[in-house]
Amino acid sequence: MRASDAFPPLADLMDNPAFRFHLPELETFLVVLEEGQFSKAAERLCISQPTASSRVKKLESVLRVQLLVRTTRSVEPTEEGRLLQAAATEALSGLYDVLRQFRCRSEAARNRVIVAATPMIAATFLPQIIHSYCERFPDVSVQLRDMPYESVLKSVSDGAADLGVAAIDGEQDNLVFRALAEEPVVLIAPASHPITQVQKVTVEMLLPFRLILLARYGNLRQRLAQAFDERGAVFDAASAATLPTLLGMIDTGGFLTLMPRSLAESNARRNRTTLELADFHATRCYGSIVARKAVPTSAIKSFREHLHQEFETLMQGAGTAA
């Protein structure tokens, strides 16, 4: 049997005058019985004694029964009062338990920050930044989720994450980007590649070789395509969805790539060489990302400020994400 079958529809109950009372009236009735006096009950509820008495009288009037026997010194329940006390105590106990759960969840949400970041940022900078933040604010829980670039944007946009950390490509109408740090893009070549023997590398020298870029580097791809076009060449670079795939293709010896300097440094190997391009200058800008319509809590605001204070300093001595 369903729970809804055991009770009449709520509309039917509300049409019955016997059910037209308010929760404060019922609560006052229970407190009066617990305290044994109207004066003590009123003090506990932070109301006046006449208000407490009026609430119970109204409850009796609506239910059309006498609930209390009043004496000069104490208050005792009638038989009907005892029945209502038992049922109401059980019902309100369950209700208050649920309300306490709601309050705890609300408080936890106010003191929680969910951060979505691309994998390398999540692995390099954010652990230290989160650690230093939590030392200052031990009551705030910061949850870090590493995920692909597109998932970072989606998580922030749909509210699954409070804050994103990535280098954003292109305009995002529903997101607000605030720059953390900017760094130059460099050329990465296999150590055995002939271009590594050149002292001054130019875009012209790249034309005969195969290039590969991370798929999300849309702006960089456009800049390179324009540079190739100015030199009468077609830019036809391959794409890699992930950094490990990109580096694997470089290590085969047949490809060149471009990436942010700190990313190149954090993935430096003896079989890879980092080079500057003399006539091509591009940068990647990393930043924090929030949803445009989001209303941040004080915890989110304070963590974002801490992130901006610490990020650039850490970036100067370590690698970052793509």
Secondary structure, 3 states (H helix, E strand, C coil): CCHHHHCCCHHHHHHCHHHCCCHHHHHHHHHHHHHCCHHHHHHHHCCCHHHHHHHHHHHHHHHCCCCEEECCCCEEECHHHHHHHHHHHHHHHHHHHHHHHHHHHHHHHHCEEEEEECHHHHHHCHHHHHHHHHHHCCCCEEEEEECCHHHHHHHHHHCCCCEEEEECCCCCCCEEEEEEEEEEEEEEEECCCHHHHCCCECHHHHCCCCEEEECCCHHHHHHHHHHHHHCCCCCCCEEECCHHHHHHHHHCCCCEEEEEHHHHHHCCCCCEEEECECCCCCEEEEEEEEECCCCCCHHHHHHHHHHHHHHHHHHCCCCCCC
